[in-house]
Amino acid sequence: MIKKVSICYNITMFSTKAKRIIVSGYKNFVRSGFTSFAGVLIMTITLFVIVSLIFVQAALNSSLNDIKEKVDVTVYFIPDASEDSILEVKEALAKLPEVKDITYTSQEEALINFKEKHSNDYLTLQALDELDSNPLGASLNIRAKDPSQYESISKYFENDATLSRGALTIIDKIDYNQNKMVIDKLTSIINGAKKLGFAVSFILIIISILITFNTIRLIIYMSREEIGVMKLVGAGRRYIRGPFIISGVLVGLTAAILTTVILFPISIWLGNQMTDFIGINLYAYYKSNFLQLFIIMLCSGAAIGSISSVFAIQRHLKK
């Protein structure tokens, strides 16, 4: 019975102290006025840039995925290749597990498509009409089940023993390498942008920590007499430190909420104006990922604020 009473008493005391710490931290935050506002403003800029970089990464990844969806492997055959030989190659390719579908374009269809594409180029069409035979060859357009499988399909023409005995002699060229260069270059740009974004975010977080650190130090300076009284009556370091950590967390949480409010109209404008240009509707992305982004902002703001407060009050308690 005595043990239960002791546990209840400890819980009551803990909740009472926690309530006092939270209330005191809130009062410090409000009482600081302009100082707290400056910390919130800097933290808001930091969180805004972090979320903006997330938007940029989403747009870049969307562009890369769109390009990958449009990528294919086209095998062009020499004009003298027989249709039976080409169809044999098509049947061999269709058996590959990576292949989704194959489209065969005959010599005649290739010539018709070429003329339609160059319908305004009179000289080219005239030169084409003067030829005795069709200079264009048939082709096979191959689409993979996954963009990462195109390279293995391309290597199939190099490694397959059946093709090497005769089919390779009728193949004019394979255009995958050109597409691969575009994808690799874009992937390199995106990876570089990610590294740059990480570096910018890291620098801004450090700056935000330093400014919030000084903000909390000002709050501590304004409360120096109160801290002195706490020390005199024997208050523990945790009890003294708690309100200022709460103040730092409130700076971060307020900045997260403010950033969320600011991003809402900006995402609507970007969604209406920039979708065709960047390839993604940022308003739709913001709505679909709102909870995740909001949690990221809340956690980042609270973490930066609390870390800054711990360092600031730690230096003061050592005096």
Residue, then its C-alpha position, 0 to 999 in steps of 0.5 A: m500500500i505504501k509503495k503504491v502511495s509512493i508511486c502516485y506521489n512521484i507521478t504527481m510531483f513529476s507532472t507538477k514539475a513538468k507543467r511548471i517547466i512548460v508554463s515557465g518556458y512558454k512565458n519566457f518565449v512570449r516575454s522575449g518578444f522581438t528576440s523570439f520573433a528573430g529566432v522564429l524568422i531565421m528558423t522559418i527561413t531554414l525550414f523553408v529552404i529545406v522543404s524547397l530542396i525536397f520540392v526540387q529533388a521531387a521535380l528532378n526525380s520526376s523529370l528523370n522518371d519521365i525520360k526513363e519511361k520514354v527510353d527504349v532500344t531500337v534495333y535498325f537493320i540493313p536495307d538488304a535484310s530479309e523480313d524472315s531474318i528480322l522476325e527470327v530476331k524478334e522471336a528470340l528477343a520476345k523470349l527474354p524475361e526483361v522484354k515488355d513488348i516489341t514493335y516491328t517497323s517494316q522498310e515500307e513503313a520506315l519510308i512512309n514515316f520518314k517522308e511524313k517527318h520531312s514533309n516540308d523538306y522538298l530537297t530531301l524528298q526529291a533526292l529520295d524519289e530519285l533513288d531506285s530503291n528504298p535506302l531505309g531498313a526495317s527496325l525493332n523497337i524494344r520496351a523493357k519491363d523496367p528502365s534498368q533492364y535496357e542495358s542487359i537487353s543491349k548486351y544480349f546482342e553482344n553475348d548471345a551465340t545464336l545472334s552472333r552466327g548470323a543475325l548480327t550481320i544484318i543489324d545496322k546499329i542499336d541506339y541504346n548507347q545514345n539514350k544511356m548517355v542522356i540518362d547517365k548525364l541527367t542522373s549525374i546532374i540530379n546526384g550533384a543537385k542532391k549533394l549541393g542541397f544537402a550542403v546548403s541545408f547543413i550550412l543553414i542548419i548550423i546558422s540556424i543553431l547559432i542564431t537560436f543559440n544566441t536567441i536563447r542566451l538573450i532569453i537566459y540573460m533576461s531571466r538571470e535574476e530568476i535563475g539566480v533565485m532558483k540556484l539559491v533555493g537549491a533548484g536542480r539543473r534539470y529544473i533550471r534547464g527545462p524552461f529554456i529548452i521548452s522556449g527553444v522547442l517553441v521557436g522551432l514549432t512556431a517556425a514549422i507552423l509558419t513555414t507550413v502556412i507560407l508554403f501552402p499558397i506558394s505550392i498552389w501558385l507553382g502548381n498552376q504556373m510551373t507544372d508544364f515546365i518542371g514536370i510535376n504539380l507541386y501543389a498535388y505533391y504538397k497535398s499528398n505528402f503534407l503529413q510527412l513534410f509537416i512532421i519533417m518540419l516539426c521534428s527539424g524545428a524542435a531538434i534545432g531549437s532544443i539543441s541550441s537551448v541545451f548548448a546555451i543553458q549549459r554554458h550559463l550553468k557552468k558559471 
